Structure formats: structure tokens, C-alpha cells
Amino acid sequence: MEKSIQYKDALNKSGLKMLSLCENQLINAYQAFSDFDTDLAEEVMRKENRINALDIKIEEDCEQYLALYKPVARDLRFIMAIRKINSDLERIGDHAYALARNITLRENPVDSKLMELLQVEKMFSVVMEMMQHISEGFIDKKSKTARKVFKKDKIVDEINTNSYSIITNEVTKNPKLIADSLVLFSVIHKLERVGDLIKNISEKIIFYLDAEIIMHKKTK
């Protein structure tokens, strides 16, 4: 029993490490994008290997834990949640990598006024607040904190939805903005996907803590 607890604690620490690593990757990727810092962007791209390695380790450790200890009830929900959370975090790391890669492929920063009109900064801030909610919910084992993600995700979705009409309007007025618009549209889409992945993680945390399955349910 003691070894089982130690193994579970080690998995918990690995999950938190993955969460922290992906959060830092997002922060640095967005900073690289907003500051047009190619050095920082390349650093983010290099660290992608660490996420991939940790992803494999957590998956292997989960499989070994299931084989050795055959967990039930909350312990089983923990392992099921960790595996899915790990997969979602790895995909968040992929989006951070893609965001950083956008910088290395450009010669100039995107138009700051267009970026402001599209509320990209606000979108990123809300996404990071969502990351904070799932971090606190997982660490403190409070599903109520994890549930805060759902309202925030609606803000992210709204910015994403509005982006198309804003871009269409601005490009019509100034065709020179087409290239920047395509880049920003891609960035917004990536942030929207990150928001969805964070929402997925919140659902897994709630499942682990409360044994409640809320996938496919409409959130109020």
C-alpha cells in the first residue's frame, strides 16, 4: 500500500511538472510573438523536446501503475484523469511551439493596431487565467476552482468568433494587412484551441475529484 501511495505521489508531481512546463511555454511563446523576440521563440521550440519526453514518461508510468496496483474508485479516476490531462497538456505544448515558430518565419512584427483590434492580448490573458484555475484546482483538489474555467472559455470563444468579421473589415480597407491578418487569425485559432484543451482538463479534474462526468453537457 505504501509503495502504491509513493507511486501515485510521483505521478502527481510529474503531472504538476508537465502543467508548469506547458504554462511557461505558453507565456514565453506569446511574449516572443508580441515582442518579436526570435531568440525566445527558438528557446520555446527547443524545449518542446522536454514536453514530449515527459509526456512519454507519464504515459508509461500510468500504465505501470495500472498493471502493478490495479487501482479502484478515486485512485482509478486519478490515473484515468492524469493520462487524459497529460495528453491535453502535450497538445497545448504543440500550440505553444507553433506560436513560437510563427516568429521565426517572419521578418517583421505584426501590425500592433490590428492586434489590438482583435483583442489578442486580452485573449491570451484570459487563457492564462484559465491555466491558473486548473493549476490551483488540481493542486488544492478543489473542483470549484476548476469550474471557473467554463465562463472564461466563453470569452475566448467570443473573441475568436468576432475575429473573422474584424479581419474582413480591416483587410477591405487596407489590403496590405492581408499577411498580418492571416498570421493573427492563426494565432487566435491556436489560443482558442488552447482554451478548449484547458476546458477539457478542467472536466478531467472534476471527474477525478467529484466522480462527475460533464463532457458533452451544456455549461450554464
N, C-alpha and C positions, 0 to 999 in steps of 0.2 A: 504493500500500500504506500509506504514511504517513497519508494522509487517511482511509483506512478505519479505521486504529487510533485516530485522533483522534475520529472519529465514534462509534466503539464506546465510547471512554472517556467521551465526553459523554453517551451513553445510560446508561452505568453510573452516572454522577453523578446523572443525572435519576432513575434508579431508587432510588438511595440517598436522594435528597431526598424522593421520594414515600413511602418507607418511614418516614423520620424524621417527616414531617408527619403521617402516619396514626397513628404511635405517640403523638405528642404530643396529637393529637385524642382518642385513647382515654383517655389519662391525664387530660386536662382534663375530658372528659365524665364520667368516673367520679368525679372529685373534685367536680365540680359536683353530681352526684347525691348523693353521700354527705354533702356539706356543705350541701346545698340552696342552692347559690350560683347564683342566676338570672343574674347578670351574666356569670359564667364560662360558663354554659350558652349564653347568647346569643353570646358570643365564639366558641365552638365552632361554632355554627350559621353565623356569618358566614364563618368560614374554610373552610367546605365548598366555597365557590366556587374557592378556591385548589387544592383537590384535583381538582375537576372540570376546571379549566384545565390542570393538569399532566397529568392522565390523557389528555386530547386531544392534548397536545403529544408525549407519549411514544409514543402510538399512531401519530401522523403521522411522527415521526422513525424509528420502526421500519420503517414502510412505505417510507420514502425510502431507508433503509439497505439494505433488501432489493432495491429497484429499482436502486440505484446500484452496489452491490458484489457482489451475488449470493453471499453467504457460504455456506461449506460447513463440514462437520464441527463442531468446537466453536463456531465463530463463529455458525453457523446455529442450534445449540442455544441459544446465548446469547440471540439475538434472539427465538426462539420462547418461551424461558423468561421473558424480560423482558416480553413482551406479555401473557402469562398472569398473571404476578406483578402487573403493573400493574393488570389488571382485578380481581384479588382484593383488592388494596390499596384500590382505589376503593370496593369493596363494604364493606370494613372501615370506610372513612370514612363511608359511609352509615349504618352501625350506630352509629358514634360520634355522628353527627348526631341519629339517632333517640333515643339515650340522653339526649342533652342536651335534646332537645325535650320529653321526659317531665317535666323540671323546670319548664319554662315553662308547662306546662298544669296544674300543681298549686298549691294554696295552702299546703300543709304538707308537711314531710318524711315519708317513710315510717316505719313503726314500726321502731325500731332493734333491738328484741329479735327480731322476725320476720326481719329482715335477717341477724342473727347466726345464727339457727337454720338458715337456708337457705344459710349459708356463702358469701354473695355476695362478701364481702371476699376470702376465700381463692380463690374462682373467678377474680376479677379479677387477683389476684397471680399465679396460675398462667398466665393468658392473657398477662400482660406478660412473664413468664419465657419463654414461647414466642416472643413477639415478639423478645426479646433473642437467642434461639438462631438465629432466621432472619437477624437482622441480622449477627451475628457470622459465621454460616456463609457468607453472601453476601460480606461484606467480606473475610474471611480465606480465602475459597474452600476451605472445609472442610465436606465433606458430612457428616462425623461429627458436627459441631456441629448441623447442620440436623436430623439424625436424632433428636436429643434431644426434639424436639417430640412425637413419637408417644406416648411414655409419658406426657407431661404432658397430652396431649389426652384420655387415658383418665380422668384425674382430673376434668377439666372435664365430660366426658360423665356421669360418676358423679354429680356434684353436680346436674347438670341432671335426670338420671333420678330422683333422690331428692326433688327439689323438689315434685313433684306430691303425693306422699303426705304430706309435711310440711305443705304448704299446706292440703290437705284436712282434716288433723287439727286444725290451728290455727283454721281458719275454723269448723269444727264446734263448737269450744269457745268461740269468740268471733266471731260474725257481723260485728261491727264492723270486722274485719280484712279483709273482702272486697275493698274498694277497694285497700288497700295490697298485698294478695296478688296482685291482677291486675297491678299495676304491677311488682312484683318478679318475677312469673312471666315478664313480658315482658322485663325486664332480663336475667334468667337465660338466656332463649332467645336473646337477642341476643349475649350473651357466648359461648354455646355455638356459635353460628354463626360468630363471630369465630375461635374455636378451630378450627373446621373449615376456614375460609379460610386460617388460618396453616399448618395441616397441608398444604393444597393448595400453598401457596407453598414449603414445605419440599420437597415432591415435585418441584417445578419446579427448585429449586436442585440437588437430587440428579441430576435429568435433565441439567441443564446441565454439571455437574462430572464426573459418572461415566457419562453416557450410559445411565443405568439408568431404566427406566420402572417405577414401583412403584404407579401408580394401580390401584385395584381389587384389589391384593394385600392379604392379611391381614397386619398387622404383628404381630410377636411381642412 
